[in-house]
């Protein structure tokens, strides 16, 4: 279904199952289908699984502005409010992990626990070469179109390479990113700052339980961010998934399910802990 979360912004949302809510947030250029091999097991375990395409992605709106971390966190909160789903477990992949962190700070009442998978951490000091690539990517999108830029620059990028080289993942990955509408890259208005603090300076304020997960072969900057989060968040643990790159739910869905389900059972709300099926 389509849910209007702000004037002119409609999100494609998929809700499955009954029980304690879990929200799955995809990464940059992907869509809700990146969790297709994970969601059914969560539903079967007695959870209500909420997935949506973020603004500027998949089947959701691409507004002319509104792509700040706060805008994305506000969308998440609006989705939770619409389905009376707060507090929810929030699972975020890559940029989705950054959105989950932002939401945990802005709307702590809405988040029961966090699972951050290869998270992109807002305000983390990444090297200039990392951002230089995305400037080139943005220029290529504007000059040559989204599809060509994705094929030439984004699919071969180290963040996607492990999944792209995996025959089981390649078709699904290509289907997602070739449909990327690139809303943020084609935005026509500049977003003013909507906060005067840095998330990296407020990590101690994220007090909910956090499970940080990364692939063994993720790119160095994302390995570093995962390690730093696990060390600096007050109530966090870290798991490294062997033989895996950046897109853990796509590359190793069974391993990801095996990590996610026990975590959700262990941190279920008191009214829901008996409803989830299977041993903790």
VMD Tcl script that draws the C-alpha trace (Angstrom):
set ca {
  {0.00 0.00 0.00}
  {0.93 3.66 -0.29}
  {1.13 5.74 2.91}
  {1.39 9.53 2.87}
  {3.93 10.48 5.56}
  {4.39 14.14 4.62}
  {2.90 16.52 2.05}
  {3.77 15.10 -1.35}
  {5.63 12.11 0.09}
  {4.07 8.67 -0.21}
  {5.87 5.49 0.78}
  {5.29 2.01 -0.57}
  {4.74 -0.08 2.58}
  {4.35 -3.83 3.06}
  {3.03 -5.17 6.36}
  {2.91 -8.94 7.03}
  {2.02 -11.05 10.03}
  {0.74 -10.38 13.52}
  {2.53 -9.84 16.81}
  {5.38 -7.69 18.02}
  {6.48 -5.25 15.30}
  {9.80 -5.40 13.48}
  {10.73 -2.79 10.87}
  {13.25 -3.67 8.14}
  {15.06 -0.68 6.58}
  {16.92 -1.25 3.33}
  {20.17 0.38 2.23}
  {21.04 3.04 -0.32}
  {19.73 2.39 -3.87}
  {17.91 -0.78 -2.74}
  {14.27 -1.37 -1.81}
  {12.19 -3.47 0.56}
  {12.75 -6.62 -1.51}
  {16.32 -6.94 -0.17}
  {14.68 -8.66 2.83}
  {12.57 -11.10 0.77}
  {14.54 -14.11 2.06}
  {14.34 -12.95 5.68}
  {10.80 -11.63 6.23}
  {8.89 -14.95 5.88}
  {10.79 -16.53 8.77}
  {10.00 -13.54 10.98}
  {6.31 -13.76 10.11}
  {6.33 -17.50 10.80}
  {7.90 -16.79 14.19}
  {4.90 -14.68 15.16}
  {6.14 -11.18 14.35}
  {4.51 -8.32 12.50}
  {7.02 -7.37 9.79}
  {6.91 -3.86 8.35}
  {8.95 -2.98 5.28}
  {8.88 0.13 3.13}
  {10.77 1.82 0.33}
  {12.45 4.93 1.68}
  {11.71 8.26 0.01}
  {13.65 8.50 -3.24}
  {13.77 4.70 -3.57}
  {11.73 1.90 -5.14}
  {8.02 2.61 -5.40}
  {8.02 5.58 -3.02}
  {7.91 9.28 -3.85}
  {10.98 11.25 -4.88}
  {10.26 14.74 -3.53}
  {12.33 17.74 -4.70}
  {13.87 18.02 -1.21}
  {13.75 16.38 2.22}
  {16.56 13.82 2.28}
  {18.15 14.63 5.64}
  {18.63 11.97 8.30}
  {15.84 13.66 10.23}
  {13.45 13.39 7.28}
  {14.07 9.66 7.01}
  {13.72 9.20 10.77}
  {10.45 11.13 10.64}
  {9.17 8.81 7.91}
  {9.96 5.81 10.09}
  {8.12 7.35 13.03}
  {5.11 8.14 10.81}
  {4.97 4.51 9.62}
  {5.09 3.26 13.20}
  {2.39 5.68 14.30}
  {0.10 4.73 11.41}
  {0.20 1.05 12.37}
  {0.30 1.66 16.12}
  {3.59 -0.24 16.07}
  {5.76 1.63 18.56}
  {7.94 0.59 20.20}
  {9.34 -1.62 17.45}
  {12.51 -3.51 16.81}
  {14.25 -1.61 14.01}
  {16.60 -3.49 11.69}
  {18.65 -1.24 9.43}
  {20.99 -2.23 6.60}
  {23.75 0.23 5.66}
  {22.06 3.64 5.30}
  {19.01 2.05 6.90}
  {21.19 1.52 9.97}
  {21.94 5.23 10.05}
  {18.23 6.01 9.85}
  {17.59 3.58 12.71}
  {20.23 5.30 14.86}
  {18.82 8.73 14.08}
  {15.34 7.56 15.02}
  {16.59 6.04 18.29}
  {17.90 9.47 19.28}
  {14.98 11.57 18.04}
  {12.16 9.17 18.97}
  {13.48 6.86 21.70}
  {9.93 5.91 22.70}
  {9.45 4.34 19.26}
  {12.43 1.96 19.34}
  {12.56 -1.23 21.43}
  {15.86 -2.52 20.06}
  {18.20 -1.92 17.14}
  {19.88 -4.33 14.74}
  {22.44 -2.41 12.68}
  {23.79 -4.32 9.69}
  {26.89 -2.84 8.09}
  {25.64 0.55 9.29}
  {26.45 3.89 7.72}
  {26.81 6.12 10.77}
  {25.59 9.71 10.38}
  {28.36 12.28 10.87}
  {31.10 9.64 10.99}
  {34.34 11.09 9.54}
  {34.72 8.96 6.43}
  {37.68 9.67 4.11}
  {37.29 12.24 1.36}
  {37.76 9.55 -1.31}
  {34.59 7.84 -0.11}
  {32.48 10.95 -0.67}
  {34.31 11.83 -3.89}
  {32.88 8.69 -5.47}
  {29.31 9.76 -4.69}
  {29.97 13.20 -6.17}
  {31.09 11.49 -9.39}
  {28.08 9.21 -9.21}
  {25.72 12.16 -8.81}
  {27.29 13.93 -11.77}
  {27.00 10.81 -13.92}
  {23.32 10.44 -12.98}
  {22.59 14.00 -14.07}
  {24.65 13.78 -17.25}
  {24.04 10.21 -18.45}
  {20.92 9.09 -16.61}
  {20.37 6.86 -13.62}
  {20.49 3.48 -15.34}
  {23.77 4.08 -17.13}
  {25.41 5.60 -14.06}
  {24.32 2.64 -11.93}
  {25.64 0.12 -14.44}
  {28.96 1.87 -14.97}
  {29.75 3.10 -11.45}
  {27.53 1.72 -8.70}
  {27.18 -2.00 -9.46}
  {31.00 -2.45 -9.58}
  {31.48 -0.48 -6.33}
  {33.19 -2.38 -3.47}
  {30.05 -2.05 -1.33}
  {28.09 -4.14 -3.83}
  {30.88 -6.25 -5.31}
  {30.52 -9.29 -3.06}
  {26.79 -9.58 -3.77}
  {27.27 -8.76 -7.46}
  {29.81 -11.57 -7.84}
  {27.49 -14.06 -6.10}
  {25.33 -15.78 -8.77}
  {22.51 -16.32 -6.26}
  {22.31 -12.59 -5.45}
  {23.19 -10.99 -8.75}
  {19.76 -11.00 -10.41}
  {17.94 -9.58 -7.39}
  {20.58 -6.92 -6.78}
  {20.47 -5.83 -10.40}
  {16.66 -5.69 -10.38}
  {16.70 -3.38 -7.37}
  {19.42 -0.95 -8.33}
  {18.43 -0.62 -11.99}
  {15.02 0.59 -10.77}
  {16.59 3.12 -8.38}
  {14.88 6.49 -9.00}
  {17.82 8.38 -7.45}
  {15.55 10.88 -5.75}
  {18.23 12.48 -3.59}
  {20.64 12.87 -6.52}
  {17.99 14.56 -8.65}
  {16.62 16.80 -5.89}
  {16.05 20.37 -7.07}
  {16.07 22.08 -3.67}
  {18.79 22.22 -1.02}
  {17.89 21.01 2.45}
  {18.86 23.33 5.31}
  {20.27 21.71 8.47}
  {17.58 20.35 10.76}
  {19.77 19.73 13.81}
  {22.77 21.35 15.48}
  {24.36 18.27 17.01}
  {26.39 15.36 15.66}
  {25.10 11.85 16.08}
  {28.61 10.57 16.74}
  {28.75 12.82 19.82}
  {25.49 11.44 21.23}
  {26.01 7.69 21.01}
  {25.86 7.39 24.79}
  {22.23 8.55 24.57}
  {21.23 5.42 22.61}
  {20.35 3.22 25.56}
  {18.21 0.53 23.94}
  {19.78 -2.89 23.20}
  {21.80 -2.86 19.97}
  {23.13 -5.74 17.90}
  {25.73 -4.61 15.37}
  {26.31 -7.07 12.53}
  {28.86 -6.85 9.73}
  {30.15 -9.10 7.00}
  {33.66 -10.50 7.34}
  {34.60 -9.00 3.97}
  {32.79 -5.67 4.22}
  {34.75 -2.62 3.05}
  {37.22 -1.27 5.64}
  {35.32 1.94 6.42}
  {32.15 0.04 7.25}
  {34.04 -2.53 9.32}
  {35.48 0.38 11.28}
  {32.07 1.99 11.82}
  {30.61 -1.29 13.06}
  {33.48 -1.83 15.48}
  {33.28 1.73 16.81}
  {29.53 1.50 17.35}
  {29.84 -1.77 19.23}
  {32.52 -0.23 21.45}
  {30.81 3.12 22.08}
  {27.11 2.33 22.40}
  {26.19 1.61 26.03}
  {24.26 -1.61 25.41}
  {25.70 -3.15 22.24}
  {27.22 -6.35 20.94}
  {28.98 -7.16 17.67}
  {28.73 -10.20 15.40}
  {30.83 -10.80 12.28}
  {29.24 -12.99 9.59}
  {31.88 -15.18 7.89}
  {32.31 -15.31 4.11}
  {30.09 -12.26 3.57}
  {30.39 -8.74 2.22}
  {28.31 -5.64 2.88}
  {24.79 -6.84 2.06}
  {24.38 -9.52 4.73}
  {20.59 -10.12 4.38}
  {21.00 -10.62 0.63}
  {24.25 -12.58 0.64}
  {23.72 -14.75 3.75}
  {19.98 -14.73 4.52}
  {20.02 -17.96 6.53}
  {22.91 -16.79 8.71}
  {21.17 -13.46 9.17}
  {17.91 -15.14 10.18}
  {19.81 -17.30 12.66}
  {21.20 -14.16 14.29}
  {18.06 -12.06 14.11}
  {15.42 -14.41 15.50}
  {17.15 -15.21 18.82}
  {17.87 -11.50 19.29}
  {14.22 -10.56 18.77}
  {13.05 -13.31 21.12}
  {15.50 -12.25 23.80}
  {14.41 -8.61 23.59}
  {10.70 -9.07 23.07}
  {8.27 -6.99 25.08}
  {6.76 -8.72 28.08}
  {3.35 -9.06 26.38}
  {4.87 -10.60 23.27}
  {7.63 -12.84 24.55}
  {5.34 -15.87 24.83}
  {3.82 -15.33 21.40}
  {7.04 -15.72 19.43}
  {7.59 -19.29 18.41}
  {10.67 -21.38 19.04}
  {13.34 -21.46 21.76}
  {15.41 -18.41 22.57}
}
mol new
graphics top color blue
foreach p $ca { graphics top sphere $p radius 0.5 }
foreach p [lrange $ca 0 end-1] q [lrange $ca 1 end] { graphics top cylinder $p $q radius 0.2 }
display resetview
